[in-house]
Amino acid sequence: MWESTLADWQWVMGVNLWGVIHGCRAFIPVMLRQGEEGHVVNTASIAGLIDGHPGAPYQVTKHAVVSLSEHIYFSLAQMQAKVGVSVLCPGFVRTEIMTCDRNRPSELQNPPRIDPPSPEVKQIIESFTQAIEAGMSPKQVAETVFESIEAERLYILTHDEFDPYIQSRMESILGRKNPAVTS
């Protein structure tokens, strides 16, 4: 966390959190005024429900999107609105996320690294790249999203294999225990 630059934090928060906030602020009031059925789907990540993700800015924003979506869910339910909300928390999906720096604004670029990444960082990057390449197709994710909207689900989980990690985190919280640390 402390090795991420301020530019890293600003960029990731701008896209992952502020993008969702701006979208909700722009569309939910209009949807409510229209008085018709509608649905908002905010994209978080499985990283928003578990602990131990190696990228602090990413995980922090994804937890925030889950929390924001929960808040919206309760607010809309209390209003008995015809508008619903879901939060998409996918696992690994075949996207271009590992090349996302191509979209990074120039004013938030980091200076070129003098030292190459450590072997540990290289291994994490390679593991994530392989997992994403082998991940679920965007079409499969979309099908799950539509099924979840129909079922009026707040949480849209696409990868059952992460359920034990979610359960472990919740059990640690409820048991007032520190999370298990794996190396």
C-alpha positions as CSV (number, residue, x, y, z in Angstrom):
1,M,0.0,0.0,0.0
2,W,2.8,2.4,0.9
3,E,4.6,1.6,-2.3
4,S,1.7,2.7,-4.5
5,T,2.2,6.3,-5.6
6,L,-0.3,9.0,-5.1
7,A,-0.8,9.0,-8.8
8,D,-1.7,5.2,-8.6
9,W,-4.3,6.0,-5.9
10,Q,-5.8,8.9,-7.8
11,W,-6.0,7.0,-11.0
12,V,-7.6,3.9,-9.6
13,M,-10.0,5.8,-7.3
14,G,-11.0,8.0,-10.2
15,V,-11.9,5.1,-12.4
16,N,-13.1,2.4,-10.0
17,L,-14.9,4.5,-7.4
18,W,-15.5,8.0,-8.7
19,G,-16.7,6.5,-12.0
20,V,-19.4,4.6,-10.2
21,I,-20.3,7.5,-7.9
22,H,-20.7,9.8,-11.0
23,G,-22.8,7.2,-12.8
24,C,-25.1,6.7,-9.9
25,R,-25.5,10.5,-9.3
26,A,-26.2,11.1,-12.9
27,F,-28.7,8.2,-13.6
28,I,-30.5,7.3,-10.4
29,P,-32.3,10.6,-9.9
30,V,-33.5,10.5,-13.5
31,M,-34.6,6.9,-13.1
32,L,-36.5,7.8,-10.0
33,R,-38.2,10.8,-11.6
34,Q,-39.4,8.6,-14.5
35,G,-41.2,6.4,-12.0
36,E,-40.7,3.3,-14.2
37,E,-38.9,0.1,-13.4
38,G,-35.1,0.2,-13.8
39,H,-32.0,-1.3,-12.5
40,V,-28.4,-0.1,-11.8
41,V,-25.5,-2.5,-11.9
42,N,-22.3,-1.3,-10.3
43,T,-19.1,-3.2,-11.1
44,A,-16.9,-4.1,-8.2
45,S,-14.9,-7.3,-8.1
46,I,-14.5,-10.4,-6.0
47,A,-11.7,-8.3,-4.4
48,G,-14.5,-6.2,-2.9
49,L,-15.7,-9.2,-0.8
50,I,-12.4,-10.9,0.2
51,D,-9.2,-9.9,1.8
52,G,-5.6,-10.3,0.7
53,H,-5.6,-8.8,-2.8
54,P,-2.1,-7.6,-3.7
55,G,-3.2,-4.2,-5.0
56,A,-4.3,-2.0,-2.2
57,P,-5.8,0.8,-4.4
58,Y,-7.8,-1.7,-6.4
59,Q,-9.1,-3.6,-3.4
60,V,-10.0,-0.5,-1.5
61,T,-12.1,0.9,-4.4
62,K,-13.8,-2.4,-4.9
63,H,-14.8,-2.7,-1.2
64,A,-16.1,0.9,-1.5
65,V,-18.2,0.1,-4.5
66,V,-19.8,-2.9,-2.7
67,S,-20.5,-0.6,0.3
68,L,-21.9,2.1,-1.9
69,S,-24.2,-0.4,-3.7
70,E,-25.4,-1.7,-0.3
71,H,-26.3,1.8,0.7
72,I,-28.2,2.4,-2.5
73,Y,-30.0,-0.9,-2.1
74,F,-31.3,0.1,1.4
75,S,-32.2,3.6,0.3
76,L,-34.1,2.5,-2.7
77,A,-35.9,-0.2,-0.7
78,Q,-36.9,2.3,2.0
79,M,-38.4,4.5,-0.7
80,Q,-40.2,1.5,-2.3
81,A,-38.7,2.6,-5.6
82,K,-39.2,0.8,-8.8
83,V,-35.4,1.1,-9.4
84,G,-33.2,-1.7,-8.2
85,V,-29.4,-2.1,-7.8
86,S,-26.9,-4.9,-8.0
87,V,-23.2,-5.0,-7.5
88,L,-21.2,-7.3,-9.8
89,C,-18.4,-9.0,-8.1
90,P,-16.7,-11.2,-10.7
91,G,-13.7,-13.3,-10.4
92,F,-11.3,-13.6,-13.3
93,V,-12.8,-12.5,-16.6
94,R,-11.1,-12.4,-20.0
95,T,-10.6,-8.7,-20.3
96,E,-7.8,-6.3,-21.0
97,I,-7.4,-5.3,-17.3
98,M,-3.7,-6.3,-17.2
99,T,-3.0,-3.7,-19.9
100,C,-5.1,-1.0,-18.4
101,D,-2.2,1.4,-18.2
102,R,-2.9,2.1,-21.9
103,N,-5.8,4.3,-20.7
104,R,-4.0,6.0,-17.8
105,P,-4.0,9.8,-18.2
106,S,-0.5,11.3,-18.8
107,E,-0.8,13.5,-15.7
108,L,-1.2,10.4,-13.6
109,Q,1.7,8.4,-15.1
110,N,4.5,7.3,-12.8
111,P,8.1,8.1,-13.8
112,P,9.8,5.1,-15.4
113,R,11.1,2.6,-12.9
114,I,14.8,2.5,-12.4
115,D,14.8,-1.0,-10.8
116,P,13.0,-3.9,-12.4
117,P,10.1,-5.4,-10.5
118,S,11.0,-8.0,-7.9
119,P,10.7,-11.7,-8.7
120,E,7.6,-11.7,-6.3
121,V,5.9,-8.9,-8.2
122,K,6.7,-10.6,-11.5
123,Q,5.2,-13.8,-10.2
124,I,2.0,-12.1,-9.1
125,I,1.6,-10.3,-12.4
126,E,2.2,-13.6,-14.3
127,S,-0.3,-15.5,-12.1
128,F,-3.0,-12.8,-12.6
129,T,-2.4,-12.7,-16.3
130,Q,-2.8,-16.4,-16.6
131,A,-5.9,-16.5,-14.5
132,I,-7.5,-13.7,-16.6
133,E,-6.6,-15.4,-19.9
134,A,-8.2,-18.6,-18.5
135,G,-11.1,-16.7,-17.0
136,M,-14.8,-16.5,-17.7
137,S,-16.0,-14.9,-21.0
138,P,-17.6,-11.5,-20.8
139,K,-20.7,-13.1,-22.4
140,Q,-21.0,-15.6,-19.5
141,V,-20.7,-12.7,-17.0
142,A,-23.4,-10.7,-18.9
143,E,-25.8,-13.8,-18.8
144,T,-25.2,-14.0,-15.0
145,V,-25.9,-10.3,-14.7
146,F,-29.2,-10.5,-16.5
147,E,-30.3,-13.6,-14.5
148,S,-29.4,-11.8,-11.3
149,I,-31.4,-8.6,-12.2
150,E,-34.4,-10.8,-13.0
151,A,-34.0,-12.5,-9.5
152,E,-33.6,-9.0,-7.9
153,R,-30.2,-10.0,-6.4
154,L,-28.0,-7.3,-4.8
155,Y,-24.8,-9.4,-5.0
156,I,-23.9,-10.8,-8.4
157,L,-21.2,-13.5,-7.8
158,T,-19.8,-15.2,-10.9
159,H,-17.2,-17.6,-9.6
160,D,-18.3,-20.1,-6.9
161,E,-14.7,-21.0,-6.2
162,F,-14.3,-17.8,-4.2
163,D,-17.1,-18.6,-1.8
164,P,-14.7,-20.2,0.8
165,Y,-12.7,-16.9,0.8
166,I,-15.8,-14.8,1.4
167,Q,-16.9,-17.2,4.1
168,S,-13.5,-17.2,5.8
169,R,-13.4,-13.4,5.8
170,M,-16.9,-13.2,7.3
171,E,-16.0,-15.8,9.9
172,S,-12.9,-13.9,10.9
173,I,-14.9,-10.7,11.3
174,L,-17.7,-12.4,13.3
175,G,-15.3,-14.4,15.3
176,R,-13.3,-11.2,16.2
177,K,-10.2,-12.9,14.7
178,N,-7.5,-11.6,12.5
179,P,-7.6,-12.9,9.0
180,A,-5.5,-15.9,8.1
181,V,-2.3,-14.8,6.3
182,T,-1.0,-17.0,3.6
183,S,2.3,-16.6,1.8
